[in-house]
C-alpha cells in the first residue's frame, strides 16, 4: 500500500452441491493459496458454502446450521491470513431466510450483508426460499455462542482505520443488474471497492453483457469492482455456470477468467489512490455524495495490514502502459488517430468559418509537428470547401536548416497543393544581431531565440497581408517542458497541436502516411522520411550537413516526459509513485536514468508555466490538456521545491 495499491482476488473453488464441510475445505485452501500470492482481499461466489443450486434444500434446517458452522470454521482456519474474505451462505434470521455475504478478517466475522434484490423471473426463483431485507432488519444477529452479536444489514461498509483509502462495500449478484444497484449508494457513502458475490448462469451472449455491465458500474461509481461467479461444479440440472470472475477499476478490466476455466482465480493490484484522486478531480462525484442521504452507513473499522509481499510476488499485477497517450493495438491506434485528427480539423474549421477566413499561414520546417499541423490544416480547408491554395506554407531557412528538412518541407507543400513561399531569414537575423549587439559566433539562448522570433514575426505579418491566421505547430509535450521560444513559436492565432503529446504526433503523421500511400505515393514517401528525421528545432548550425541539435539529447526522451506528464496531470501522483510506475512499465531505461530526467521534467514544468499562461486558443483532443482556460490553472511563480525535495530523497 506504499503507493496506494491493494492486491485483490476473485476465486470460484470447486464445490459439492449441499456439502458445506467439503466446500469450506476448498474455500480455506483457496484463501491460503491466494494469500500466499499476496492477496489482501479475496471474494468468493454467492452461497459458496452451500452452493447456489441447492433448491428446496435451502429450507432444510440441517443445511442452514451446517452453513453457519462451516462459516465459523472458515474464519478460524484463515485467522492467520491477513486478508479480508467474503463468502456466501443462507442465513435464517427470525422468520426469514436471507441470501447473505459474510465478511471475515483475521478469524473474526465482521459483518453479514443480505442480498437486496431477489430475482424471481426466467430461470431464477430465489423468492421461493429467500426474502428481501425489510426496513426494520435487526442491526445484529446471533450466530452462536462464539458469535453472539454480528453486525447485520445492507448499510455496512468495512473501512481501514489507517486511512489507506480502502473502504469495502458488498452487493450480491442481482443487485448489480437492477436500475439502482446498492453499490451506487455504497460508493457515494465512501466505498472505494465493491465485492459482488455472484452466481450468474451462462447463456449465449451473457458473458459479454456481464463484462460490459461490470465495467460500466465501476466507471460510473469510480470504484474497483470485484465480481466472483459460481463455478462449473454447480448443479447442471437446468443451468450451467462458468466462473466468470472479473476485476474492474473505473471502467477498465484489470483481470478476468476464461469461461469454464478450472484455474479460475484472478488477481490484480487495485490502485486505491488513483480512485480517490479521480473522485476528487471529478467534483460532481462529491456533489452526488453530498446530495445522497438515502442510506446512513455503518462503518466497521479494521486495523488493516495488507499481506506482506516477498520475492516474485512484489511484481505489480497490472499493466502499466509505457505510452499512456498511445493505444497499444494497431487497430485501436488507427481508430484513435482518425478521431484525434478529426477533432483537430473540426476545431480549426470552426475558427476559419467564424472569421470568414480564406487563407491560413503556417511555417513548415520539415519536422513532425509542423507536418502534422499542416496536414490538419489541409483537412480543415477541405471541410470548409476552401481551395488549398489559400494555405500559405512558409519555409524560412536559417543557420540550422539542413537540405533534408528543407527539401521535405518544399515537397510536402507542393504535393498537398498549398501555396509555398521561401523566405530566408539569415540576413534579417544578422541585422537584428547587430541591432542588439549579439555576436553571431556565440550560440547561446539569444542566438536561438532570435531566429524563432524572426520566423514568428514573418508568419504574423504575412497573415496580416493575406487576411488570414497563423496556425500554431507546437505540441503538448513542448508546452509541458517549455521547449519553445516565448513570443516565438509559442505564439500563433490557433494551435492545432496544443493537446497532442509528442509520442502521439509521430503516429498521427504515420496515419496520414498510410492513408495516402495508395493515393499519392510521392507524398507518402516524403512523410516517411519526415518520420525518420530526428526531433530538432534546427537553431544551431549543422555539422557536415547533418542535424547537430537533437532535442531529446538536451531535454531527455519524450516517451519518458509524456509518461511523467500523464500521471502528473491526469491523477496528481507524487514523483515517487510516478517513478515507481515507470519502473514497473516496459520503458527501456534504467532507474537512475529515469530519475535524472524526472528531476528535469519537474524543474522545467514548474519554471515554464509562464509560457502556458498566455498560450493561444487550441482544441482539446484528449483527457490531458494544459490550456489555462481549461484543464490547467497554475501560478506562473509556483515553487517546485516540495516536488524536487521528494525527488532528491529518491536518489
C-alpha positions as CSV (number, residue, x, y, z in Angstrom):
1,X,0.0,0.0,0.0
2,X,3.1,2.3,0.0
3,X,1.9,3.6,-3.4
4,X,-1.8,3.1,-2.8
5,X,-2.2,-0.4,-4.3
6,X,-4.3,-3.2,-2.9
7,X,-3.9,-6.8,-4.2
8,X,-7.3,-8.4,-4.6
9,X,-8.6,-11.7,-6.0
10,X,-11.7,-13.5,-7.0
11,X,-12.0,-17.2,-6.9
12,X,-14.6,-19.9,-7.7
13,X,-13.3,-23.0,-5.9
14,X,-14.6,-26.5,-6.8
15,X,-17.6,-27.5,-4.7
16,X,-20.0,-30.2,-3.9
17,X,-23.7,-29.2,-4.0
18,X,-25.0,-29.1,-0.5
19,X,-21.8,-30.3,1.2
20,X,-20.8,-27.4,3.4
21,X,-17.8,-29.1,5.0
22,X,-16.3,-30.0,1.7
23,X,-16.9,-26.6,0.3
24,X,-15.4,-24.9,3.4
25,X,-12.3,-27.0,2.9
26,X,-11.9,-25.8,-0.6
27,X,-12.5,-22.2,0.3
28,X,-9.9,-22.4,3.1
29,X,-7.4,-23.9,0.6
30,X,-8.1,-21.2,-1.9
31,X,-7.7,-18.4,0.7
32,X,-4.3,-19.7,1.8
33,X,-3.2,-20.1,-1.8
34,X,-4.3,-16.5,-2.8
35,X,-2.8,-15.1,0.4
36,X,0.5,-16.8,-0.5
37,X,0.4,-14.8,-3.7
38,X,-0.1,-11.5,-1.8
39,X,-3.9,-11.1,-1.9
40,X,-5.3,-8.8,0.8
41,X,-8.9,-9.1,-0.3
42,X,-10.5,-12.3,-1.6
43,X,-14.0,-12.6,-2.9
44,X,-15.9,-15.9,-3.3
45,X,-19.2,-16.6,-5.1
46,X,-22.7,-16.3,-3.9
47,X,-23.8,-19.0,-1.5
48,X,-20.5,-20.7,-2.0
49,X,-20.6,-22.5,1.4
50,X,-23.7,-24.5,0.4
51,X,-23.5,-24.0,-3.4
52,X,-26.1,-21.8,-5.2
53,X,-28.1,-24.6,-6.7
54,X,-29.4,-26.4,-3.6
55,X,-33.1,-25.7,-4.5
56,X,-35.5,-26.5,-1.7
57,X,-32.7,-27.9,0.4
58,X,-32.1,-24.2,1.4
59,X,-35.2,-24.6,3.6
60,X,-33.7,-27.5,5.5
61,X,-32.6,-26.5,8.9
62,X,-29.8,-29.0,8.7
63,X,-28.2,-27.2,5.8
64,X,-28.7,-23.8,7.4
65,X,-27.0,-24.8,10.6
66,X,-24.2,-26.6,8.7
67,X,-23.5,-23.4,6.7
68,X,-23.1,-21.3,9.9
69,X,-20.9,-23.9,11.5
70,X,-18.6,-24.0,8.4
71,X,-18.6,-20.2,8.2
72,X,-17.1,-20.1,11.7
73,X,-14.6,-22.8,10.8
74,X,-13.5,-20.9,7.7
75,X,-13.0,-17.8,9.9
76,X,-11.0,-19.8,12.4
77,X,-8.8,-21.6,9.8
78,X,-8.0,-18.5,7.9
79,X,-7.2,-16.3,11.0
80,X,-3.5,-16.3,10.2
81,X,-4.2,-14.9,6.7
82,X,-4.2,-11.1,6.8
83,X,-6.8,-10.8,4.0
84,X,-10.4,-9.6,4.1
85,X,-12.5,-12.5,2.9
86,X,-16.1,-12.6,1.6
87,X,-18.1,-15.8,1.4
88,X,-21.8,-16.5,0.8
89,X,-24.3,-18.6,2.8
90,X,-28.0,-18.8,3.6
91,X,-28.8,-17.2,6.9
92,X,-32.0,-17.7,8.9
93,X,-32.9,-14.6,10.9
94,X,-36.2,-14.6,12.9
95,X,-38.9,-15.7,10.4
96,X,-37.0,-15.3,7.2
97,X,-34.1,-16.8,5.2
98,X,-31.6,-14.4,3.7
99,X,-29.1,-14.9,0.9
100,X,-26.1,-13.4,2.7
101,X,-22.5,-12.4,2.3
102,X,-20.2,-12.8,5.3
103,X,-17.1,-10.6,5.7
104,X,-14.2,-12.2,7.6
105,X,-10.9,-10.8,8.8
106,X,-8.2,-12.4,11.0
107,X,-10.5,-15.0,12.3
108,X,-13.4,-12.6,13.1
109,X,-16.8,-12.5,11.4
110,X,-17.0,-8.7,10.8
111,X,-20.4,-8.4,9.2
112,X,-23.3,-10.2,7.4
113,X,-24.8,-8.4,4.4
114,X,-28.1,-9.7,2.9
115,X,-28.9,-9.6,-0.8
116,X,-31.2,-6.6,-1.6
117,X,-32.8,-7.7,-4.8
118,X,-34.2,-11.3,-5.0
119,X,-34.8,-12.4,-8.6
120,X,-37.9,-14.4,-9.5
121,X,-38.1,-14.4,-13.2
122,X,-37.0,-16.6,-16.1
123,X,-34.6,-19.2,-14.7
124,X,-34.4,-17.6,-11.3
125,X,-36.8,-18.4,-8.5
126,X,-34.9,-17.2,-5.4
127,X,-38.1,-15.8,-3.8
128,X,-39.1,-19.4,-3.2
129,X,-36.5,-19.5,-0.4
130,X,-35.1,-16.1,0.3
131,X,-36.6,-12.9,1.5
132,X,-35.6,-9.3,0.6
133,X,-34.4,-7.4,3.6
134,X,-37.1,-5.3,5.2
135,X,-36.5,-1.8,6.6
136,X,-36.7,-3.0,10.2
137,X,-33.9,-5.5,9.9
138,X,-32.1,-6.2,13.2
139,X,-28.8,-4.4,13.4
140,X,-27.1,-7.6,14.8
141,X,-27.7,-11.3,14.6
142,X,-26.9,-14.3,16.9
143,X,-24.9,-16.9,15.1
144,X,-23.6,-19.0,18.0
145,X,-22.1,-18.6,21.5
146,X,-18.8,-17.8,19.7
147,X,-20.5,-15.0,17.6
148,X,-23.5,-13.8,19.6
149,X,-23.8,-10.4,18.1
150,X,-22.6,-10.0,14.5
151,X,-23.4,-6.7,12.6
152,X,-26.2,-7.4,10.0
153,X,-27.7,-5.3,7.3
154,X,-27.3,-3.6,3.9
155,X,-25.9,-0.5,5.4
156,X,-22.4,-1.8,6.3
157,X,-19.0,-0.7,5.0
158,X,-15.7,-2.2,6.0
159,X,-13.1,0.6,6.5
160,X,-9.3,0.6,7.1
161,X,-8.8,2.8,10.1
162,X,-5.3,3.5,9.0
163,X,-6.6,5.9,6.3
164,X,-5.3,3.9,3.4
165,X,-8.5,4.7,1.4
166,X,-9.7,1.1,1.4
167,X,-13.4,1.0,2.1
168,X,-15.3,-2.1,1.2
169,X,-18.9,-2.3,0.2
170,X,-20.9,-5.6,-0.6
171,X,-23.6,-6.5,-3.0
172,X,-24.8,-9.9,-4.3
173,X,-25.3,-10.9,-7.9
174,X,-28.7,-9.5,-9.0
175,X,-28.0,-6.3,-7.0
176,X,-25.8,-5.0,-9.8
177,X,-28.2,-6.0,-12.6
178,X,-31.0,-3.6,-11.4
179,X,-31.5,0.0,-12.4
180,X,-30.4,1.3,-9.0
181,X,-27.7,-1.0,-7.6
182,X,-26.9,-0.8,-3.9
183,X,-23.2,-0.2,-4.9
184,X,-24.2,3.3,-6.0
185,X,-25.2,4.3,-2.5
186,X,-22.2,2.4,-1.1
187,X,-19.7,4.3,-3.2
188,X,-21.4,7.6,-2.6
189,X,-21.1,6.7,1.1
190,X,-17.4,6.2,0.7
191,X,-16.8,2.7,-0.6
192,X,-13.8,2.5,-2.9
193,X,-14.1,-1.2,-3.5
194,X,-17.2,-3.3,-4.2
195,X,-17.3,-7.0,-3.8
196,X,-20.0,-8.8,-5.7
197,X,-20.6,-12.4,-4.7
198,X,-22.4,-13.8,-7.7
199,X,-24.0,-16.9,-9.3
200,X,-24.7,-15.8,-12.8
201,X,-25.5,-18.7,-15.1
202,X,-24.2,-18.8,-18.6
203,X,-26.3,-18.4,-21.8
204,X,-25.3,-17.2,-25.2
205,X,-24.2,-13.6,-25.2
206,X,-24.4,-13.2,-21.4
207,X,-20.7,-13.1,-20.8
208,X,-20.2,-10.0,-23.0
209,X,-23.1,-8.3,-21.4
210,X,-21.8,-9.1,-17.9
211,X,-18.4,-7.8,-18.8
212,X,-19.9,-4.5,-20.0
213,X,-22.1,-4.2,-17.0
214,X,-19.3,-4.6,-14.5
215,X,-17.1,-2.2,-16.5
216,X,-19.9,0.4,-16.6
217,X,-20.7,0.1,-12.9
218,X,-17.1,0.5,-11.9
219,X,-16.8,3.6,-14.1
220,X,-20.0,5.4,-13.0
221,X,-19.2,4.8,-9.4
222,X,-15.4,5.4,-9.8
223,X,-14.6,2.2,-7.8
224,X,-12.8,-1.1,-8.0
225,X,-15.4,-3.8,-8.7
226,X,-14.7,-7.5,-7.9
227,X,-17.2,-9.9,-9.4
228,X,-16.8,-13.6,-8.2
229,X,-19.0,-16.0,-10.2
230,X,-20.3,-19.5,-9.4
231,X,-18.3,-22.4,-10.8
232,X,-19.0,-25.2,-13.2
233,X,-19.5,-27.6,-10.3
234,X,-22.9,-26.2,-9.5
235,X,-25.8,-28.4,-10.4
236,X,-26.4,-28.6,-14.2
237,X,-29.9,-29.9,-13.8
238,X,-31.2,-26.8,-15.5
239,X,-28.3,-24.3,-15.7
240,X,-24.6,-24.1,-16.4
241,X,-22.2,-21.7,-14.6
242,X,-18.8,-20.7,-15.9
243,X,-16.9,-19.0,-13.1
244,X,-16.6,-15.7,-15.0
245,X,-14.5,-13.7,-12.5
246,X,-13.9,-10.1,-13.2
247,X,-11.8,-7.3,-11.6
248,X,-12.5,-3.8,-12.9
249,X,-11.2,-0.4,-11.9
250,X,-13.0,2.7,-13.0
251,X,-14.2,1.1,-16.2
252,X,-11.0,-0.8,-17.1
253,X,-10.8,-4.6,-16.8
254,X,-7.6,-5.4,-14.8
255,X,-8.2,-9.2,-14.8
256,X,-10.8,-11.8,-15.8
257,X,-11.0,-15.6,-16.0
258,X,-11.7,-17.7,-19.0
259,X,-15.2,-19.2,-19.1
260,X,-15.3,-22.7,-17.6
261,X,-11.7,-22.4,-16.6
262,X,-10.5,-24.8,-13.9
263,X,-7.9,-22.4,-12.7
264,X,-10.4,-19.5,-12.4
265,X,-8.8,-17.4,-9.7
266,X,-7.8,-13.9,-10.8
267,X,-5.6,-11.4,-9.1
268,X,-5.0,-7.8,-9.7
269,X,-3.4,-4.8,-7.9
270,X,-6.1,-2.1,-7.5
271,X,-4.9,1.5,-7.3
272,X,-7.0,2.9,-4.4
273,X,-5.1,6.2,-4.5
274,X,-6.0,6.6,-8.2
275,X,-9.7,6.0,-7.5
276,X,-9.7,8.6,-4.7
277,X,-7.8,11.1,-6.9
278,X,-10.2,10.6,-9.7
279,X,-13.2,11.2,-7.4
280,X,-11.6,14.4,-6.1
281,X,-10.9,15.6,-9.6
282,X,-14.4,14.9,-10.8
283,X,-16.1,17.3,-8.4
284,X,-19.6,16.1,-9.4
285,X,-18.9,12.9,-7.6
286,X,-18.7,14.7,-4.3
287,X,-21.8,16.7,-5.3
288,X,-23.7,13.5,-5.7
289,X,-22.4,12.1,-2.4
290,X,-23.5,15.3,-0.6
291,X,-27.0,15.0,-2.1
292,X,-27.4,11.3,-1.3
293,X,-29.0,10.7,2.1
294,X,-30.9,7.5,1.4
295,X,-28.6,5.3,3.4
296,X,-26.6,6.1,6.5
297,X,-23.8,3.6,6.5
298,X,-22.3,1.9,9.5
299,X,-18.5,1.8,9.1
300,X,-16.8,-1.2,10.7
301,X,-13.2,-0.3,11.1
302,X,-10.3,-2.7,10.9
303,X,-6.6,-2.4,11.6
304,X,-5.9,-3.4,8.0
305,X,-2.5,-4.9,7.5
306,X,-2.1,-5.9,3.8
307,X,-0.3,-9.1,3.1
308,X,3.5,-8.6,3.0
309,X,4.8,-9.2,-0.5
310,X,8.1,-11.1,-1.0
311,X,10.1,-12.4,-3.9
312,X,8.3,-12.8,-7.1
313,X,5.0,-11.5,-5.6
314,X,6.4,-8.0,-5.5
315,X,5.8,-7.7,-9.2
316,X,2.9,-5.3,-9.8
317,X,-0.1,-7.2,-11.1
318,X,-1.4,-4.7,-13.5
319,X,-0.3,-3.5,-16.9
320,X,1.4,-0.1,-16.8
321,X,1.3,1.3,-20.3
322,X,4.7,2.8,-21.2
323,X,3.0,5.1,-23.7
324,X,-0.3,6.1,-22.0
325,X,-1.3,8.6,-24.7
326,X,-0.9,6.0,-27.5
327,X,-3.2,2.9,-27.8
328,X,-1.2,-0.4,-27.9
329,X,-3.0,-2.3,-30.6
330,X,-2.7,-1.3,-34.2
331,X,-6.4,-1.3,-34.9
332,X,-7.3,0.7,-31.8
333,X,-4.4,3.1,-32.5
334,X,-5.6,3.7,-36.1
335,X,-9.1,4.5,-34.7
336,X,-7.6,6.9,-32.1
337,X,-5.5,8.6,-34.8
338,X,-8.5,9.2,-37.0
339,X,-10.5,10.6,-34.1
340,X,-7.8,12.9,-33.0
341,X,-7.2,14.3,-36.5
342,X,-10.9,14.8,-36.9
343,X,-11.1,16.8,-33.6
344,X,-8.1,18.9,-34.6
345,X,-9.5,19.6,-38.1
346,X,-13.0,20.4,-36.8
347,X,-11.6,22.8,-34.2
348,X,-9.7,24.7,-36.9
349,X,-12.6,24.6,-39.4
350,X,-14.9,26.2,-36.9
351,X,-12.4,29.0,-36.4
352,X,-12.0,29.5,-40.1
353,X,-15.7,29.7,-40.6
354,X,-16.2,32.1,-37.7
355,X,-13.7,34.7,-39.1
356,X,-14.6,34.1,-42.7
357,X,-11.0,33.2,-43.4
358,X,-10.0,32.2,-46.9
359,X,-6.3,31.8,-46.0
360,X,-4.0,30.5,-43.3
361,X,-0.3,30.8,-42.8
362,X,1.9,28.0,-41.4
363,X,5.7,27.7,-41.0
364,X,6.9,24.4,-42.5
365,X,10.2,23.2,-41.0
366,X,10.2,19.6,-42.4
367,X,9.8,18.3,-38.8
368,X,7.0,16.2,-37.3
369,X,5.0,19.0,-35.5
370,X,4.7,21.4,-38.4
371,X,3.9,18.5,-40.7
372,X,1.0,17.4,-38.6
373,X,-0.3,20.9,-38.2
374,X,-0.1,21.4,-42.0
375,X,-1.9,18.1,-42.8
376,X,-4.6,19.0,-40.3
377,X,-4.9,22.5,-41.9
378,X,-5.4,20.9,-45.3
379,X,-8.1,18.7,-43.9
380,X,-9.8,21.7,-42.3
381,X,-9.7,23.6,-45.6
382,X,-11.3,20.6,-47.3
383,X,-14.1,20.6,-44.7
384,X,-14.7,24.3,-45.3
385,X,-14.5,23.8,-49.1
386,X,-11.7,26.4,-49.3
387,X,-9.1,26.0,-52.0
388,X,-5.8,24.7,-50.5
389,X,-4.0,27.4,-52.4
390,X,-5.3,29.6,-49.5
391,X,-2.8,27.8,-47.3
392,X,0.4,29.7,-47.3
393,X,3.2,27.3,-46.3
394,X,6.3,29.3,-45.5
395,X,9.8,27.8,-45.2
396,X,12.3,30.1,-43.6
397,X,15.8,28.6,-43.9
398,X,18.4,29.9,-41.5
399,X,21.6,28.9,-39.7
400,X,20.5,25.4,-38.7
401,X,18.4,24.4,-41.7
402,X,19.6,21.2,-43.4
403,X,19.0,20.1,-47.0
404,X,16.9,17.2,-45.8
405,X,14.4,19.2,-43.8
406,X,14.2,22.0,-46.4
407,X,13.6,19.5,-49.2
408,X,10.9,17.7,-47.2
409,X,9.1,21.0,-46.4
410,X,9.1,22.1,-50.0
411,X,7.9,18.7,-51.3
412,X,5.2,18.5,-48.6
413,X,3.7,21.9,-49.6
414,X,3.8,21.2,-53.3
415,X,2.3,17.7,-53.1
416,X,-0.6,18.9,-51.0
417,X,-1.4,21.8,-53.3
418,X,-0.6,24.6,-50.9
419,X,1.0,27.9,-51.9
420,X,4.7,27.7,-51.0
421,X,6.8,30.7,-50.0
422,X,10.5,30.5,-49.3
423,X,11.8,33.4,-47.1
424,X,15.4,33.0,-46.0
425,X,15.8,34.9,-42.7
426,X,19.6,34.8,-42.1
427,X,20.1,38.3,-43.2
428,X,17.2,39.6,-41.1
429,X,18.5,37.8,-38.1
430,X,22.1,39.1,-38.6
431,X,20.8,42.7,-38.8
432,X,18.9,42.1,-35.6
433,X,22.1,40.7,-34.0
434,X,23.8,43.9,-35.0
435,X,21.0,46.0,-33.5
436,X,21.1,44.2,-30.1
437,X,24.9,43.6,-30.0
438,X,24.7,39.8,-30.3
439,X,27.9,38.0,-31.5
440,X,26.9,35.5,-34.2
441,X,29.6,33.1,-33.1
442,X,28.1,32.9,-29.6
443,X,25.5,30.1,-29.9
444,X,23.5,30.9,-26.7
445,X,19.8,31.2,-26.0
446,X,19.7,34.6,-27.6
447,X,21.2,33.3,-30.8
448,X,18.5,30.6,-30.9
449,X,15.5,32.7,-29.9
450,X,16.2,35.5,-32.3
451,X,15.7,33.0,-35.1
452,X,12.4,31.6,-33.6
453,X,11.0,35.1,-33.0
454,X,12.0,36.3,-36.5
455,X,10.1,33.4,-38.0
456,X,7.0,34.2,-35.9
457,X,7.2,37.8,-37.0
458,X,7.3,36.8,-40.7
459,X,4.3,34.5,-40.3
460,X,2.3,37.1,-38.4
461,X,2.9,39.8,-40.9
462,X,2.2,37.5,-43.9
463,X,-1.1,36.6,-42.2
464,X,-2.0,40.3,-42.0
465,X,-1.2,40.8,-45.6
466,X,-3.4,37.8,-46.6
467,X,-6.1,38.5,-44.1
468,X,-5.6,35.0,-42.6
469,X,-4.5,33.4,-39.4
470,X,-1.2,31.8,-38.3
471,X,-1.5,28.1,-37.4
472,X,0.5,27.1,-34.4
473,X,2.5,23.9,-34.6
474,X,3.8,23.4,-31.0
475,X,2.6,20.2,-29.2
476,X,1.6,19.3,-25.7
477,X,5.0,17.9,-24.7
478,X,6.8,21.1,-25.7
479,X,4.4,23.2,-23.7
480,X,4.9,21.0,-20.7
481,X,8.7,21.4,-20.8
482,X,8.6,24.9,-22.1
483,X,10.6,23.8,-25.1
484,X,9.5,26.7,-27.2
485,X,10.5,30.4,-27.5
486,X,8.3,32.8,-25.6
487,X,6.6,35.0,-28.2
488,X,8.3,32.9,-30.8
489,X,7.0,29.5,-31.8
490,X,5.0,29.7,-28.5
491,X,2.7,32.2,-30.2
492,X,0.1,31.7,-33.0
493,X,-3.5,32.6,-33.8
494,X,-4.8,29.0,-33.4
495,X,-2.8,26.0,-32.2
496,X,-4.0,22.6,-33.6
497,X,-1.4,20.5,-31.8
498,X,-1.6,22.0,-28.3
499,X,-3.1,18.9,-26.6
500,X,-1.3,16.3,-28.7
501,X,1.7,14.8,-27.0
502,X,4.9,14.2,-28.9
503,X,4.6,10.4,-28.6
504,X,1.3,10.6,-30.4
505,X,2.4,13.1,-33.1
506,X,4.5,10.5,-34.7
507,X,1.6,8.1,-35.0
508,X,-0.7,10.7,-36.4
509,X,1.7,11.6,-39.2
510,X,2.2,7.8,-39.8
511,X,-1.6,7.5,-40.1
512,X,-1.6,10.2,-42.8
513,X,1.3,8.4,-44.4
514,X,-0.6,5.1,-44.5
515,X,-3.9,6.8,-45.6
516,X,-2.1,8.4,-48.6
517,X,0.1,5.7,-49.8
518,X,-2.5,4.4,-52.3
519,X,-3.4,8.0,-53.4
520,X,-0.1,9.8,-53.6
521,X,3.0,7.6,-53.2
522,X,5.3,10.6,-53.5
523,X,3.7,12.4,-50.6
524,X,3.7,9.2,-48.6
525,X,7.4,8.8,-49.2
526,X,8.0,12.4,-48.0
527,X,6.1,11.7,-44.8
528,X,8.1,8.5,-44.2
529,X,11.3,10.5,-44.5
530,X,10.0,13.1,-42.1
531,X,9.1,10.3,-39.6
532,X,12.7,9.2,-39.8
533,X,14.1,12.6,-39.1
534,X,15.4,13.3,-35.6
535,X,13.3,15.8,-33.5
536,X,15.1,19.1,-33.7
537,X,14.5,22.9,-33.6
538,X,17.3,23.4,-36.1
539,X,18.6,26.6,-34.5
540,X,22.3,25.6,-34.4
541,X,24.5,25.2,-37.5
542,X,24.6,21.7,-38.9
543,X,27.8,19.6,-38.7
544,X,28.9,18.2,-42.0
545,X,25.4,19.0,-43.4
546,X,23.8,16.9,-40.7
547,X,21.4,17.9,-37.9
548,X,23.6,18.9,-34.9
549,X,20.9,19.8,-32.4
550,X,18.7,16.9,-31.3
551,X,16.0,17.8,-28.8
552,X,16.0,14.6,-26.8
553,X,19.7,14.8,-26.2
554,X,19.0,18.1,-24.4
555,X,15.8,17.6,-22.5
556,X,15.5,13.8,-22.4
557,X,13.4,11.2,-24.2
558,X,9.9,12.4,-24.9
559,X,8.4,9.0,-24.1
560,X,9.6,9.5,-20.6
561,X,8.4,13.0,-20.3
562,X,5.0,12.1,-21.7
563,X,4.7,9.3,-19.2
564,X,5.5,11.7,-16.4
565,X,3.2,14.3,-17.7
566,X,0.2,11.9,-18.0
567,X,0.4,10.7,-14.4
568,X,1.2,14.2,-13.0
569,X,-1.8,15.9,-14.7
570,X,-4.3,13.0,-15.0
571,X,-4.0,11.7,-11.5
572,X,-1.9,14.1,-9.5
573,X,0.5,11.4,-8.4
574,X,3.7,12.1,-6.4
575,X,7.1,11.9,-8.1
576,X,7.8,8.8,-6.1
577,X,4.7,7.0,-7.4
578,X,5.3,8.2,-10.9
579,X,8.9,6.8,-10.8
580,X,7.6,3.5,-9.3
581,X,5.1,3.2,-12.2
582,X,7.8,4.0,-14.7
583,X,10.0,1.2,-13.2
584,X,7.0,-1.2,-13.4
585,X,6.5,-0.4,-17.1
586,X,8.4,-1.6,-20.1
587,X,10.1,1.8,-20.7
588,X,13.6,0.8,-21.9
589,X,15.7,2.9,-19.4
590,X,17.3,2.1,-16.0
591,X,16.1,3.5,-12.7
592,X,18.8,6.2,-12.4
593,X,18.3,7.4,-16.0
594,X,14.5,7.8,-15.3
595,X,15.2,9.6,-12.0
596,X,17.6,12.0,-13.7
597,X,15.0,13.1,-16.3
598,X,12.2,13.1,-13.7
599,X,14.0,15.9,-12.0
600,X,14.5,17.7,-15.3
601,X,10.8,17.3,-16.0
602,X,9.6,18.8,-12.7
603,X,12.1,21.6,-12.8
604,X,11.1,22.6,-16.3
605,X,7.4,22.0,-15.8
606,X,7.2,24.5,-12.9
607,X,9.6,27.1,-14.3
608,X,7.9,27.3,-17.7
609,X,4.3,27.8,-16.7
610,X,4.5,31.5,-17.8
611,X,4.6,30.3,-21.4
612,X,1.4,28.3,-20.9
613,X,-0.4,31.0,-19.0
614,X,-0.7,33.0,-22.2
615,X,-0.9,30.3,-24.8
616,X,-3.2,30.8,-27.8
617,X,-6.5,29.0,-28.4
618,X,-6.4,25.4,-29.5
619,X,-8.7,22.4,-29.4
620,X,-8.5,19.8,-26.6
621,X,-8.4,16.3,-28.1
622,X,-7.6,14.0,-25.1
623,X,-8.0,13.8,-21.3
624,X,-4.9,15.8,-20.7
625,X,-4.5,19.5,-21.6
626,X,-2.5,22.5,-20.4
627,X,-4.9,25.2,-21.5
628,X,-5.0,28.0,-18.9
629,X,-8.7,28.4,-19.8
630,X,-9.5,24.7,-19.4
631,X,-7.7,21.9,-17.6
632,X,-4.6,23.5,-16.0
633,X,-4.6,26.6,-13.9
634,X,-1.3,27.1,-12.2
635,X,0.5,30.2,-11.0
636,X,3.5,31.1,-13.1
637,X,5.5,31.7,-10.0
638,X,4.7,28.5,-8.1
639,X,7.6,26.8,-6.4
640,X,8.7,23.3,-7.3
641,X,10.7,22.9,-4.0
642,X,8.4,20.3,-2.4
643,X,8.4,18.1,-5.5
644,X,12.2,18.4,-6.1
645,X,12.9,17.6,-2.4
646,X,10.9,14.4,-2.8
647,X,12.9,13.5,-5.9
648,X,16.2,14.2,-4.1
649,X,15.1,11.8,-1.4
650,X,14.5,9.1,-4.1
651,X,18.2,9.5,-5.0
